[in-house]
Amino acid sequence: MHLGDAMEYDKEKITETVLALLGVFEFENGRVWKRIDFDVMDTLFEKGYISNPHGRTESVRLTPEGLQLAKELAGKYFAAKECDCNSAGMSRQERL
């Protein structure tokens, strides 16, 4: 599964993680909002990882620090296979 970058992601891991998050934010005996919890978004903004989540826009922008960390975490949790990218002369930043 490609999600806009060169890294392969394990679709099953992503599916299971999303289901787990839905379980975290479940209310009223099985109802879940389709969007990310406002408190979580506020925390990411306070930590400097995303732009201000409040406003009329439907999206936020990852800051450079947030983008780097997001890519590292995506690779850590969802990589479909291990890549020995250092042997190809790629830096960690290039792999992300």
Disulfide bonds with the S-S distance in Angstrom:
Cys83-Cys85 2.09
